[in-house]
Amino acid sequence: MVLGPMLRYVGPTEATVWLETSAACEAEVLSRRARTFAVQGHHYALVVLDGLEPGRAYGYEVRLDGDPAWPEPGSRFPPSVLRTLGGGRPLRLAFGSCRVAAPTEPRWRRFPDGQRLGVDALRALALRLARSPAGDRPHLLAAAQPAHRAAAPGLAARDGAAGRMGLARHRPPGRRAGALGQVARRARAAVREPGRDA
């Protein structure tokens, strides 16, 4: 698995899990299966989980062609859980903004112009949720980002792109995402396992 899993939709009786794989395969979540589809050489799966019970928590893993792919072996995070809506329980929503797509090491804590990076809200949320009881976890996450920031790559992505393009580190490539491959690389850099750098 290259990226994911990500819960793309959840309702009272169904949910959809999205993921990216390195090659064509069959993805399985909660005994439901879906073949990957390809877009510009990238392989994705949308696994529809139907027949679920309202207001229930489901622990899950991901299998690719029958082999376990998620959670990663030795992960310090609790098992992945999705909770369906309903069941008379209130909806819990987490809200975040301006995800910082940079490692947490000190050398990445400032932009080249000296501007400081703040704390990564999604990383902080992931670390907090890993320590909290499952019942305290939100049903949904709303992640908003101003349009002028959404197109700007994180420092790690810019540094990597500069190296691949033979540019000096102090002169990163343009700030706008271009081809699907470039966008996919930035997405992988932005959502790698939170806390891996801790």
N, C-alpha and C positions, 0 to 999 in steps of 0.2 A: 504494500500500500504506500502510495506516495504522499497523499494528503487526505485527511479525514480520520475517522468518520465525523460528519456534521449532521446534526438533526436539522433538516430543512423545513419540516412542517410537523406539527402535532395538533391533533384534535381529540375529541372524546373517544373515538374508536379506531383511529388510524394515525399513522405517522410516516414520514419519509426520511430516509437516511441517505446522504450524498457522500461519495468518496471518489478519489482518483487513484488509479492503479498504474503500474509501469507497463502493463501489457493487457491484451484482451483476456478476460476471464469471467467466471461466474462469482458474483458476490452474494454472501448469505448473512442475514441478520434475523434473529428470532425465527429461524426455520423458513423464512421467506427468501426467495432467490431472484436475482436479476442479472442478466448479461450486461457487460459493459458496452458502451458505445464510444466511438472515436470521433474527435474533432481535432483537426490539424495535428495528428500524431499523439494526442493526449487521450487517455482512456478513462471514462467516468462511468459510475453506476448510480442509479437512483433506485433504492430498494424500498418498495411500498409495503408497509406493515399494516395489514388490515385485520379486522376481527379482534381488536384490542378492547379491553374493558375500561370504561370511563373512570377517571380518578385513581388509576393504579400505577405503581412504579414497576418498570421492567428493567432488570439488569440485562445487559447484552454484550456480546462479543461479535467480531466480524471474522468471517472465514472467506478466503479466496480460493476457489477451486477445491473446497473442502479443508484447506489448511488454515489453522488459526493465524490471523493477521493483526488483530486488535483485541485486547490491549497488548502493548509491547511487553515482551518478557522483562521482568524485573522492575516494572514501573512502580514508582513510589506513590502513585495516585490511586484512589479507590476505583473499583470497577465502574464502567460507564453505565448510566441509568437514564432512561427517558420516562417521563411521567405524562400520562394522558390527562387531558383536561376533563373537568366535570367531577361527578361524585360528590357534589355539595361542598367542595373545598374552594377557598378563594384562590384566585390566580396570583402567582408570585412572578414579578417581572424584574429583571436586572437591566440596568441601563448604563451604557458606557459610551465614551466619545474619544476620538483622536487616538487610536491605537498607535503606540510607538513600535515600529518594526526594527528594533535594534537590540542586540544582545545587552545584558546588564553589566558587562565588564566596564571598569572605569574608562578605558580608552574610547568607549562608544557613548559616554554620557554627555558629550558636547558635539554640536555641529561644527564644521570647519570654521564658521564665522564666529564661534565662541558662544553661541546660544546654547543654554542648558536644556537637556531633555528631562521631562517629568517622569513620574512613575508610570509604568505601563498598566493601565486599568484592567485589561483582561488577564495579565499575569497575576496581578494582585488578587483579582477575583478567583482565579483558578486555585491559587495557594490557600485562600481563605476557605473555599468550598471543600477542598481536600481534607480540611480539618473539622468541618461541620457535619452534623447529622444529616442524613439524606432528606429528611422532612423539611430542613431549612433551606434547601436548594431551590432556586427559581425554576419555574416551568419554562420560561422564555427569556432570551437575551435580545435586547434591542441595541444594536451598535450603530451609532450615527457618527458621521464625520463630515465636516464642511467640504464642499466640492474642491476647493483649492488645495486641501490637504490630501484628498483621496487619490489624486493623480501623482502626488509626490512620493517617490520611493523612499523607504527607510535607509538609514546609513549603511546597513549591511548589504542591502540589495544594490545601492549605488556603488559601494566599494567593489563588490563582486563584478558588477557590470563594467566598471572602469578597468578592472584587471583583464577581463575577457576581451575588451575592446582595445587594449594596449594604451589606455589613457593614463596620465599621471594621477596618483591618488588625490591630489589637491584639486583636480579638475574633473569632477564626475560628469557622466553623460547627462543628457537632458532630463528634466524632471517629469516628463509625461510618459506613462506606460504606452507601449506600442503594440507589438505583436502578441498574440495569445501566449506564446512561450515565455515572453518577458513578464507578462502579467502573472502567469502560473508560478514562475520562479519567485516573484515578489510575494505571492500568497503563501508559498511554502515557507519563506523566510519569516513571514509575519505570524504564522500560527504553529510554529514548531512547539514541542512540548513545553508549556510554561514551567519555569522552575528548573529546567535543565542547566541553566547558567548559575543557579543559586549556590 
